[in-house]
Amino acid sequence: MKKFIETISNIWKIDELRQRIILTLGLLLVYRFGAQVVLPGIDTAQLAQLSSQTENGILGILNAFTGGAFANASVFALGIMPYISASIVVQLMGIAIPYLQKLQKEGESGRKTINQITRWLTIGICIVQAPAYLYGLGALGVPDSAFVLGKGLDFIVPAVIILVTGCVFAMWLGEKITDKGIGNGISLLIMVGIIATLPQAFAQEFVSRTTNNTGGIMFMLIEVIVWFLVILASVYLTMAVRQIPVQYARRTASGGYEKNVMGARQYIPLKLNASGVMPIIFAQAIMFAPSLIGRTFNDTAAGQWMEVQFADIFGLAYNILFAVLIIIFTYFYTAITVPTNKMADDLKRSGGFIPGIRPGKETGNYLDKIMSLITLPGSIFLALLAVLPAIVVKLMDVQAGWALFYGGTSLLIMVGVAIDTVQQVNSYLLNRHYDGLMKTGKNRKVA
C-alpha cells in the first residue's frame, strides 16, 4: 500500500501527466453528464418501462455500452457504437478495396484520410440508426403520451439531428482524450459507460442475496471472489504472448555484416489473443439474426423455436452458437490483422532470422503455423469467457445485470482498456526515472 501511494504521488509530480489525467477525467465527466440529458420532447416520468425493458438481454448489453443513455432516451442514446461500427466496416473494406490499402501504406497522411472516411461513415450510420431508435421506443414500452410533441416531423427531425450531433460530439470527446489526455479515448468512453452500470448491478445482487434467503453475505462473498478470479484470467488472456526468438547479424563499423558473429537475440511477441474483443463484437452482431429470422417465420414450428431460443442470451442454443461464432471470427480476424508474410519480409530486410528457419517464405509459413496453433486455445478461452455469464446465471443463480460483468465484451473491454491506460502512465513514470505501476523496486536515479 505504501508503494502504491508513493507511485500515485510520483504521478502527480509530473506536470504533463497530471494535466493529461485531469483533462481526461473532465471530458469523461462531460460524457457522463450528457448521458443523463433526455431528448427534448420526451416526458422523463414515463420512461420507466423503457428502463425495465433494457435491464436484460441484448438490449441490456447495448444499454451498458452507452452507460444507461439508451434507457434514458438521452442525447447520447446512440453512444459511441456507430463510430465503432464504422471503424470495423472501414477496416474490413481495407482488405478488398485497393484505395484503402494504399492509404494504409501512406503513414500518417493515409491514417488521417482513413479517419475522415470513418467519421463520415459514422454520420451515415447515425442517420439510419437515429430514426430507428426513436420509432423503436414505442415497441420498448414508451407510451405515446410520453412524446409531448407527438411523433410528427416537428419532433423526429430535431431529435434525429440531436442524436447524430450527440454521437459526433462523443466521437470528438474520444479523439480529444486520445490526443490530449491519457489512454485510448473511444475505449475509455465505452469502459466508463460499462462501469457506470456496475454499482447498480452489484447493489441489486447484494439486496437479492441478503433479503431473499438465497445465500446471504457468504454467497455474495463467493461471487466476488469468483469475479476477481475471472478478471485475473482475463488479464492473462490479454497479456499472454508466445515469444519467437530472432537473431540479427551484428553490423561492422563499415556498415556491413559479420557473417560468423551474431548480435543479441531478440523476440517477436505473438499474442495469444491477437484479435482482442472484436470476435465477440462480430458474433454479438450476428446473434441478432436467428431471433429475427424466427420472428419472420413464426408461423412454423422451426421459426417459433428459433424466436424463443435465440431471444434468451442465457439459453443453451444461443450460447453454443455464440461460442462457435467467436472461435470462427477469432481465426478470421487474426488472419487479417496479423500479417505474418509482411513480418517475415521486414525481418529479412533488417538482416534478422529465426534460428533454424530460412528467411523469407519459410519464415512466413512458420509464423503463420505458430499463430494458428496459439490462436486455437486463445479462441476457446475467449469463447468460454463470452459464455461465462450464462454459466453463472444457471449454476449460481446470479442476477442477469450482475452476470454480464463475469465475462463477455464488458469484462474484456474493462480489462483491456485498464491495461492500456496503465501502460501509458507507466511509460511516463519510467521516462522520468520513477517506478511504474506494474513493477516494484527502488527509484532509479539519474547518473
C-alpha positions in Angstrom: 0.0 0.0 0.0 2.9 2.3 0.8 4.4 1.6 -2.6 1.1 2.3 -4.3 0.7 5.7 -2.5 4.3 6.6 -3.5 3.6 5.8 -7.1 0.4 8.0 -7.1 2.5 10.8 -5.6 5.1 10.4 -8.4 2.3 10.5 -11.0 1.1 13.8 -9.5 4.6 15.3 -9.6 4.8 15.1 -13.5 3.1 18.2 -14.8 2.3 16.9 -18.2 0.9 13.6 -16.9 -1.1 15.4 -14.2 -2.7 17.7 -16.8 -3.5 14.9 -19.1 -5.2 12.9 -16.3 -7.2 16.0 -15.2 -8.3 16.7 -18.8 -9.3 13.0 -19.3 -11.4 13.0 -16.2 -13.0 16.3 -17.1 -14.0 15.1 -20.6 -15.3 11.8 -19.2 -17.4 13.7 -16.7 -18.9 15.7 -19.6 -19.8 12.5 -21.4 -21.4 11.1 -18.3 -23.4 14.3 -17.8 -24.7 14.2 -21.4 -25.9 10.6 -20.8 -28.4 11.9 -18.3 -29.8 14.7 -20.5 -33.1 13.5 -22.0 -34.1 14.3 -25.6 -36.3 17.4 -25.8 -40.0 16.5 -26.3 -39.9 13.3 -24.2 -41.5 13.1 -20.7 -38.9 11.6 -18.4 -41.6 10.4 -15.9 -42.9 7.9 -18.5 -39.6 6.1 -19.3 -39.8 3.5 -16.5 -41.0 0.8 -18.9 -38.0 1.5 -21.2 -35.6 1.1 -18.3 -37.1 -2.3 -17.4 -37.0 -3.5 -21.0 -33.3 -2.7 -21.2 -32.2 -4.4 -18.0 -31.7 -7.8 -19.5 -31.0 -9.4 -22.9 -29.2 -7.9 -25.8 -30.7 -4.5 -25.1 -29.1 -4.7 -21.7 -25.7 -5.1 -23.3 -26.4 -2.2 -25.6 -27.5 -0.1 -22.7 -24.4 -1.0 -20.7 -22.2 0.2 -23.6 -23.9 3.6 -23.6 -23.7 3.9 -19.8 -27.5 3.9 -19.4 -28.0 6.6 -22.1 -30.0 4.2 -24.2 -32.6 3.6 -21.4 -32.7 7.3 -20.6 -33.5 8.3 -24.2 -30.7 10.9 -23.8 -28.9 12.9 -26.3 -26.1 10.3 -26.2 -28.5 7.4 -26.6 -26.6 6.1 -29.7 -23.4 6.2 -27.7 -20.1 5.7 -29.5 -21.2 2.4 -31.1 -21.9 3.9 -34.6 -18.2 5.0 -34.6 -17.1 1.5 -33.6 -19.3 0.0 -36.4 -17.9 2.5 -38.9 -14.3 1.6 -37.8 -15.0 -2.1 -38.2 -16.5 -1.6 -41.7 -13.6 0.5 -42.9 -11.1 -2.0 -41.5 -12.8 -4.9 -43.3 -13.2 -2.9 -46.5 -9.4 -2.2 -46.4 -8.9 -5.9 -47.2 -10.8 -5.7 -50.5 -10.6 -2.1 -51.7 -7.2 -1.1 -53.2 -7.7 2.6 -52.4 -7.9 1.9 -48.7 -5.0 -0.5 -48.9 -2.9 2.3 -50.5 -4.0 4.7 -47.7 -2.9 2.2 -45.0 0.6 2.2 -46.5 0.9 6.0 -46.7 1.7 6.5 -43.0 0.3 9.5 -41.1 -1.3 11.2 -44.1 -3.1 8.0 -45.0 -4.3 7.4 -41.4 -5.8 10.9 -41.4 -7.7 10.2 -44.6 -9.0 6.9 -43.2 -10.1 8.7 -40.0 -12.0 11.2 -42.1 -13.7 8.4 -44.1 -14.6 6.7 -40.8 -16.1 10.0 -39.4 -18.4 10.5 -42.4 -19.4 6.8 -42.3 -20.3 7.3 -38.6 -22.6 10.1 -39.5 -24.2 8.0 -42.2 -24.8 5.1 -39.7 -26.2 7.6 -37.2 -28.7 9.0 -39.7 -30.0 5.4 -40.2 -30.0 4.4 -36.5 -31.5 7.6 -35.0 -34.9 7.3 -36.6 -35.0 3.6 -35.9 -34.3 4.3 -32.3 -37.0 6.9 -32.0 -39.6 4.8 -33.7 -38.5 1.7 -31.7 -39.2 3.5 -28.3 -42.9 2.7 -28.7 -42.1 -1.1 -29.1 -39.9 -0.9 -26.0 -42.8 0.2 -23.8 -42.7 4.0 -24.0 -46.3 5.2 -24.3 -47.4 7.7 -27.0 -48.3 10.1 -24.2 -44.5 10.4 -23.4 -44.0 12.2 -26.7 -45.1 15.7 -25.7 -44.9 17.0 -29.3 -46.2 13.7 -30.8 -44.3 11.6 -33.3 -44.5 14.0 -36.2 -41.7 15.6 -38.2 -41.6 18.5 -35.8 -40.2 16.1 -33.2 -38.5 13.4 -35.3 -36.3 15.8 -37.4 -34.9 17.8 -34.4 -34.5 14.6 -32.4 -32.5 12.9 -35.2 -30.3 16.0 -35.5 -29.6 15.9 -31.8 -28.9 12.2 -31.7 -26.5 12.5 -34.6 -24.8 15.5 -33.0 -24.6 13.7 -29.7 -22.7 10.8 -31.3 -20.4 13.1 -33.2 -19.7 15.0 -30.0 -18.9 11.8 -28.2 -16.6 10.8 -31.0 -14.9 14.2 -30.7 -14.5 13.7 -26.9 -12.9 10.4 -27.5 -10.4 11.8 -30.1 -9.5 14.7 -27.7 -8.8 12.2 -24.9 -6.6 10.2 -27.2 -4.7 13.3 -28.4 -4.5 15.5 -25.2 -5.4 13.1 -22.4 -4.3 9.6 -21.4 -5.3 6.3 -22.8 -7.5 5.5 -25.9 -10.4 7.9 -25.8 -13.0 5.9 -27.6 -12.3 2.8 -25.5 -12.4 4.9 -22.3 -15.8 6.2 -23.1 -17.1 2.7 -23.6 -15.4 1.5 -20.4 -16.8 4.4 -18.3 -20.3 3.6 -19.7 -19.9 0.0 -18.6 -18.5 0.8 -15.2 -21.4 3.3 -14.6 -23.9 0.4 -14.5 -21.7 -1.7 -12.2 -22.7 -0.2 -8.8 -26.4 -0.7 -9.5 -25.9 -4.2 -10.7 -23.9 -5.1 -7.6 -26.4 -3.4 -5.3 -29.3 -5.3 -6.8 -27.4 -8.6 -6.5 -26.5 -7.8 -2.9 -30.1 -7.0 -1.9 -31.3 -10.1 -3.6 -28.9 -12.3 -1.8 -29.5 -10.8 1.6 -33.3 -10.3 1.6 -34.5 -13.4 -0.3 -32.6 -16.0 1.7 -30.6 -17.2 -1.4 -27.2 -17.5 0.2 -26.7 -14.3 2.2 -23.5 -12.4 2.5 -21.3 -15.5 2.4 -22.6 -16.5 -1.0 -22.1 -12.9 -2.2 -18.5 -13.0 -1.0 -18.0 -16.2 -3.1 -19.4 -14.4 -6.1 -17.0 -11.5 -5.7 -14.0 -13.9 -5.3 -15.1 -15.8 -8.5 -15.4 -12.4 -10.2 -11.8 -11.4 -9.3 -10.5 -14.8 -10.5 -12.3 -14.2 -13.8 -10.7 -10.8 -14.1 -7.3 -12.3 -13.4 -7.9 -14.9 -16.1 -8.9 -12.1 -18.5 -5.7 -10.2 -17.7 -3.6 -13.3 -18.5 -5.6 -13.8 -21.8 -5.0 -10.1 -22.8 -1.3 -10.1 -22.0 -0.2 -13.6 -22.8 2.3 -13.8 -25.7 4.4 -16.5 -27.4 7.9 -15.2 -27.9 9.6 -16.3 -31.2 13.4 -15.9 -30.9 15.0 -13.8 -33.6 18.7 -13.5 -34.3 20.3 -10.5 -36.0 23.7 -10.3 -37.7 25.9 -7.8 -36.0 26.9 -4.8 -38.1 30.6 -3.9 -38.5 31.9 -0.4 -38.3 32.0 -0.1 -42.1 28.2 -0.9 -42.3 28.5 -4.5 -43.5 27.6 -7.7 -41.6 29.9 -10.1 -39.9 28.5 -13.4 -41.1 30.1 -15.5 -38.3 29.4 -13.2 -35.4 25.8 -12.9 -34.2 24.2 -10.0 -32.4 21.9 -10.1 -29.3 18.9 -12.3 -29.5 15.5 -10.6 -29.6 11.9 -11.9 -29.8 8.8 -11.5 -31.9 5.8 -11.4 -29.4 2.8 -13.2 -30.9 -0.3 -12.5 -28.7 -2.4 -15.5 -27.6 -5.5 -13.3 -28.2 -4.4 -11.0 -31.1 -8.0 -10.2 -32.0 -9.0 -8.7 -28.7 -12.8 -8.3 -28.2 -13.5 -8.0 -31.9 -14.6 -11.6 -32.4 -17.2 -11.2 -29.6 -18.5 -7.9 -31.2 -18.8 -9.6 -34.6 -20.5 -12.6 -33.1 -22.8 -10.5 -31.0 -23.9 -8.6 -34.1 -24.8 -11.8 -35.9 -26.7 -13.2 -32.9 -29.5 -10.8 -33.7 -30.2 -12.7 -36.9 -31.6 -16.1 -35.6 -34.2 -14.4 -33.4 -35.2 -12.1 -36.3 -35.4 -15.0 -38.7 -37.6 -16.9 -36.2 -39.9 -13.9 -35.8 -40.2 -13.6 -39.5 -41.2 -17.3 -39.9 -43.1 -17.6 -36.5 -46.0 -19.4 -38.2 -43.8 -22.5 -38.4 -42.6 -24.7 -35.6 -38.9 -24.1 -36.5 -39.5 -20.3 -36.6 -41.1 -20.3 -33.2 -38.3 -22.4 -31.7 -35.7 -20.1 -33.1 -37.5 -17.0 -31.8 -37.8 -18.4 -28.3 -34.3 -20.0 -28.0 -32.3 -17.2 -29.5 -34.1 -14.4 -27.7 -32.6 -15.7 -24.4 -29.0 -14.6 -24.2 -28.5 -17.1 -21.3 -30.1 -20.0 -23.2 -28.2 -23.2 -24.3 -28.7 -22.9 -28.0 -27.8 -19.2 -28.0 -24.5 -19.7 -26.2 -23.5 -22.8 -28.2 -23.9 -20.8 -31.5 -22.3 -17.8 -29.9 -19.2 -19.7 -28.8 -18.8 -21.3 -32.2 -19.0 -18.0 -34.0 -16.4 -16.5 -31.6 -13.9 -19.2 -32.4 -14.5 -18.8 -36.2 -14.2 -15.0 -36.0 -11.1 -15.2 -33.9 -9.3 -17.1 -36.6 -10.8 -14.8 -39.3 -9.8 -11.5 -37.5 -6.4 -12.8 -36.5 -5.7 -13.8 -40.2 -6.5 -10.3 -41.5 -4.8 -8.3 -38.7 -1.6 -10.3 -38.2 0.4 -10.1 -41.5 2.9 -12.9 -41.0 4.2 -12.6 -44.6 4.9 -8.9 -44.1 6.6 -9.7 -40.7 8.8 -12.2 -42.5 9.7 -9.7 -45.3 10.5 -7.0 -42.7 12.6 -9.4 -40.8 14.6 -10.4 -43.9 15.2 -6.8 -44.9 16.5 -5.9 -41.4 19.0 -8.8 -41.5 17.2 -10.9 -39.0 16.2 -14.6 -39.0 14.6 -17.2 -36.8 17.2 -19.8 -35.8 16.7 -23.0 -37.9 14.2 -21.3 -40.3 15.1 -19.9 -43.8 14.4 -16.2 -44.2 11.5 -15.2 -46.5 8.6 -17.5 -47.4 9.6 -20.3 -44.9 9.7 -17.8 -42.1 6.2 -16.5 -43.1 4.9 -20.1 -43.1 6.5 -20.8 -39.8 5.0 -17.7 -38.2 1.6 -18.5 -39.7 1.7 -22.0 -38.3 2.7 -20.8 -34.8 -0.1 -18.1 -35.0 -2.7 -20.8 -35.9 -1.5 -23.1 -33.1 -1.7 -20.4 -30.3 -5.0 -19.0 -31.7 -6.8 -22.2 -31.0 -6.5 -22.1 -27.2 -6.9 -18.4 -27.3 -10.2 -18.6 -29.2 -11.5 -21.3 -26.9 -10.6 -19.3 -23.8 -12.2 -16.2 -25.4 -15.4 -18.2 -26.1 -15.5 -19.6 -22.6 -15.2 -16.0 -21.2 -18.0 -14.9 -23.5 -20.5 -17.6 -22.4 -19.4 -17.4 -18.7 -22.3 -15.0 -17.8 -24.8 -17.7 -18.9 -22.9 -20.3 -16.9 -23.0 -18.3 -13.7 -26.7 -17.5 -14.2 -27.6 -21.2 -14.5 -25.2 -22.6 -11.9 -25.0 -19.8 -9.3 -28.4 -18.1 -9.9 -26.8 -14.8 -10.3 -29.0 -11.9 -11.5 -28.7 -11.0 -15.2 -27.3 -7.5 -14.7 -24.5 -8.6 -12.4 -23.8 -11.7 -14.5 -22.8 -9.6 -17.5 -19.7 -8.5 -15.6 -18.5 -12.1 -15.3 -17.3 -12.2 -18.9 -18.1 -11.2 -22.5 -17.4 -7.9 -24.1 -17.9 -5.8 -21.0 -15.2 -7.5 -18.9 -12.7 -7.8 -21.7 -13.1 -4.1 -22.6 -12.7 -3.1 -19.0 -9.6 -5.2 -18.6 -8.0 -4.3 -22.0 -8.6 -0.5 -21.5 -7.3 -0.6 -18.0 -4.1 -2.4 -19.0 -3.6 0.0 -21.9 -4.1 3.1 -19.7 -1.8 1.8 -17.0 0.9 1.0 -19.6 0.7 4.6 -20.9 1.0 6.0 -17.3 3.9 3.6 -16.8 5.8 4.9 -19.8 5.6 8.5 -18.3 6.9 7.3 -15.0 9.7 5.2 -16.4 10.8 8.1 -18.7 11.1 10.3 -15.6 13.0 7.6 -13.8 10.2 6.6 -11.4 8.9 3.1 -10.8 5.9 2.2 -12.8 2.5 0.9 -11.6 3.3 -2.6 -12.9 6.6 -3.3 -11.3 8.3 -2.8 -7.9 11.8 -1.7 -6.9 13.7 1.4 -5.9 13.5 4.7 -7.9 16.2 4.8 -10.5 18.5 7.8 -10.1 19.9 9.8 -13.0 23.6 9.4 -13.3 
